[in-house]
Amino acid sequence: METRFDELLEFPCFQTFKVLGVADVQLPDDVVGCLQQHAPGDYNPSIKPSPKGNYHSVSVSVRVTSKEHMELIYTELAKLTLVRVVI
């Protein structure tokens, strides 16, 4: 992944990751578990269902320390089975 995060942000900073995935009770736990591995913290995800209820949006604010750290989190969240998109 080659991004310009280092040109746009000053690190360390807080970044909100929005994860769109299958509407499953396990999705928020999977997202928080992944974040705990790469950026340990006390997370309180915000969860919103899609209009038809097929998908959930999980938003979490995370302290990231570098461009590489941010790219790693995007990559690892996208690997989760229930996840469809990471914004």
Backbone as CSV, one residue per row, in Angstrom:
resi,resn,N_x,N_y,N_z,CA_x,CA_y,CA_z,C_x,C_y,C_z
1,MET,0.851,-1.171,0.000,0.000,0.000,0.000,0.898,1.236,0.000
2,GLU,0.701,2.100,-0.954,1.481,3.333,-1.017,0.510,4.511,-0.909
3,THR,0.528,5.167,0.236,-0.392,6.268,0.505,0.373,7.558,0.747
4,ARG,-0.354,8.629,0.910,0.249,9.931,1.216,-0.142,10.394,2.617
5,PHE,-0.438,9.446,3.487,-0.854,9.804,4.842,0.168,10.702,5.526
6,ASP,1.459,10.436,5.304,2.501,11.222,5.963,2.528,12.667,5.472
7,GLU,2.014,12.930,4.283,1.951,14.286,3.759,0.717,15.029,4.264
8,LEU,-0.307,14.281,4.642,-1.584,14.877,5.021,-1.808,14.983,6.527
9,LEU,-1.125,14.148,7.293,-1.348,14.088,8.738,-0.051,14.251,9.509
10,GLU,-0.188,14.728,10.743,0.952,14.763,11.666,0.776,13.626,12.654
11,PHE,1.772,12.780,12.765,1.711,11.626,13.658,2.443,11.923,14.939
12,PRO,2.008,11.360,16.061,0.830,10.507,16.243,-0.450,11.341,16.174
13,CYS,-1.542,10.674,15.817,-2.851,11.320,15.746,-3.939,10.261,15.898
14,PHE,-5.155,10.738,16.035,-6.288,9.820,16.102,-6.946,9.762,14.729
15,GLN,-7.266,8.559,14.289,-7.909,8.332,13.009,-9.131,7.466,13.246
16,THR,-10.259,7.855,12.656,-11.454,7.030,12.765,-11.490,6.073,11.580
17,PHE,-11.517,4.802,11.893,-11.629,3.755,10.881,-13.092,3.347,10.819
18,LYS,-13.644,3.328,9.614,-15.024,2.899,9.413,-14.967,1.574,8.660
19,VAL,-15.501,0.554,9.277,-15.468,-0.794,8.724,-16.889,-1.204,8.358
20,LEU,-17.101,-1.538,7.094,-18.406,-2.001,6.639,-18.329,-3.506,6.464
21,GLY,-19.262,-4.207,7.080,-19.221,-5.658,7.010,-20.595,-6.282,7.140
22,VAL,-20.608,-7.597,7.039,-21.830,-8.383,7.158,-22.446,-8.153,8.538
23,ALA,-23.771,-8.022,8.575,-24.491,-7.814,9.838,-24.423,-9.097,10.662
24,ASP,-23.413,-9.165,11.502,-23.182,-10.335,12.341,-22.739,-9.823,13.708
25,VAL,-23.234,-10.437,14.774,-22.876,-9.986,16.123,-21.376,-10.078,16.374
26,GLN,-20.668,-10.888,15.611,-19.230,-11.074,15.784,-18.402,-9.933,15.169
27,LEU,-18.971,-9.171,14.228,-18.217,-8.141,13.512,-17.533,-7.131,14.441
28,PRO,-18.238,-6.486,15.372,-17.556,-5.519,16.244,-16.426,-6.157,17.060
29,ASP,-16.632,-7.379,17.544,-15.591,-8.065,18.312,-14.376,-8.363,17.451
30,ASP,-14.601,-8.762,16.198,-13.491,-9.030,15.288,-12.691,-7.759,15.014
31,VAL,-13.405,-6.651,14.797,-12.743,-5.368,14.519,-11.914,-4.933,15.724
32,VAL,-12.520,-4.954,16.911,-11.806,-4.531,18.124,-10.632,-5.473,18.405
33,GLY,-10.811,-6.764,18.191,-9.726,-7.732,18.397,-8.541,-7.441,17.496
34,CYS,-8.815,-7.117,16.254,-7.758,-6.776,15.301,-7.044,-5.500,15.752
35,LEU,-7.816,-4.509,16.159,-7.210,-3.256,16.616,-6.356,-3.471,17.860
36,GLN,-6.812,-4.330,18.766,-6.053,-4.604,19.994,-4.674,-5.194,19.664
37,GLN,-4.600,-5.973,18.600,-3.318,-6.573,18.211,-2.338,-5.525,17.699
38,HIS,-2.843,-4.511,16.999,-1.964,-3.563,16.326,-1.912,-2.183,16.968
39,ALA,-2.874,-1.869,17.811,-2.903,-0.585,18.512,-3.702,-0.763,19.794
40,PRO,-3.113,-1.413,20.801,-3.850,-1.690,22.038,-4.472,-0.422,22.636
41,GLY,-5.711,-0.565,23.079,-6.397,0.568,23.676,-7.765,0.168,24.186
42,ASP,-8.471,1.141,24.729,-9.822,0.933,25.248,-10.791,1.460,24.196
43,TYR,-11.371,0.579,23.405,-12.201,0.972,22.269,-13.681,0.835,22.570
44,ASN,-14.435,1.795,22.073,-15.884,1.804,22.201,-16.459,2.033,20.803
45,PRO,-16.613,0.964,20.010,-17.066,1.134,18.633,-18.501,1.623,18.529
46,SER,-18.739,2.422,17.496,-20.080,2.874,17.160,-20.585,1.966,16.037
47,ILE,-21.781,1.417,16.192,-22.301,0.454,15.220,-23.620,0.977,14.651
48,LYS,-23.694,0.999,13.311,-24.923,1.429,12.631,-25.318,0.367,11.619
49,PRO,-26.580,-0.054,11.634,-27.045,-1.023,10.623,-27.374,-0.308,9.310
50,SER,-27.266,-1.024,8.209,-27.678,-0.497,6.905,-29.208,-0.445,6.867
51,PRO,-29.777,0.309,5.927,-31.248,0.413,5.863,-31.968,-0.940,5.781
52,LYS,-31.421,-1.880,5.046,-32.063,-3.192,4.935,-31.603,-4.165,6.015
53,GLY,-30.589,-3.776,6.793,-30.119,-4.624,7.877,-29.159,-5.723,7.471
54,ASN,-28.700,-5.722,6.225,-27.771,-6.761,5.767,-26.328,-6.497,6.183
55,TYR,-25.996,-5.220,6.429,-24.632,-4.831,6.748,-24.619,-3.938,7.974
56,HIS,-23.455,-3.881,8.606,-23.239,-2.972,9.725,-22.009,-2.130,9.429
57,SER,-22.049,-0.909,9.926,-20.903,-0.015,9.868,-20.360,0.090,11.292
58,VAL,-19.076,-0.208,11.453,-18.438,-0.133,12.765,-17.375,0.958,12.682
59,SER,-17.537,2.027,13.473,-16.582,3.136,13.483,-15.823,3.135,14.797
60,VAL,-14.488,3.278,14.680,-13.639,3.263,15.870,-12.517,4.284,15.694
61,SER,-12.295,5.105,16.699,-11.190,6.060,16.689,-9.954,5.385,17.283
62,VAL,-8.839,5.460,16.545,-7.614,4.753,16.929,-6.442,5.726,16.895
63,ARG,-5.570,5.630,17.882,-4.339,6.434,17.867,-3.317,5.716,16.996
64,VAL,-2.914,6.364,15.915,-1.915,5.796,15.008,-0.619,6.586,15.150
65,THR,0.502,5.905,15.013,1.794,6.528,15.285,2.603,6.876,14.049
66,SER,2.229,6.316,12.892,2.991,6.580,11.674,2.169,6.182,10.452
67,LYS,2.666,6.577,9.300,2.038,6.188,8.033,1.974,4.668,7.923
68,GLU,3.069,4.002,8.251,3.147,2.548,8.153,2.171,1.874,9.107
69,HIS,2.030,2.441,10.296,1.097,1.911,11.292,-0.340,2.002,10.767
70,MET,-0.678,3.141,10.189,-2.013,3.348,9.647,-2.296,2.393,8.481
71,GLU,-1.338,2.225,7.593,-1.489,1.313,6.467,-1.664,-0.128,6.945
72,LEU,-0.906,-0.506,7.983,-1.011,-1.852,8.546,-2.417,-2.105,9.080
73,ILE,-2.969,-1.136,9.795,-4.311,-1.301,10.361,-5.348,-1.442,9.241
74,TYR,-5.268,-0.598,8.213,-6.191,-0.737,7.067,-6.089,-2.128,6.462
75,THR,-4.871,-2.590,6.247,-4.647,-3.894,5.614,-5.188,-5.036,6.463
76,GLU,-4.911,-5.005,7.755,-5.333,-6.088,8.639,-6.851,-6.110,8.834
77,LEU,-7.472,-4.937,8.936,-8.937,-4.907,9.060,-9.593,-5.474,7.805
78,ALA,-9.042,-5.159,6.652,-9.612,-5.629,5.380,-9.521,-7.158,5.243
79,LYS,-8.619,-7.797,5.962,-8.454,-9.251,5.902,-9.515,-10.019,6.691
80,LEU,-10.234,-9.339,7.562,-11.236,-10.007,8.399,-12.349,-10.575,7.520
81,THR,-12.779,-11.777,7.837,-13.756,-12.510,7.032,-15.076,-11.769,6.828
82,LEU,-15.602,-11.156,7.872,-16.899,-10.486,7.783,-16.828,-9.104,7.152
83,VAL,-15.618,-8.563,6.984,-15.436,-7.195,6.484,-15.524,-7.152,4.960
84,ARG,-16.213,-6.118,4.465,-16.324,-5.907,3.026,-15.519,-4.700,2.570
85,VAL,-15.513,-3.613,3.358,-14.807,-2.376,2.997,-14.278,-1.705,4.259
86,VAL,-13.087,-1.099,4.157,-12.545,-0.295,5.251,-12.309,1.112,4.707
87,ILE,-12.894,2.085,5.378,-12.755,3.488,4.953,-11.982,4.250,6.011
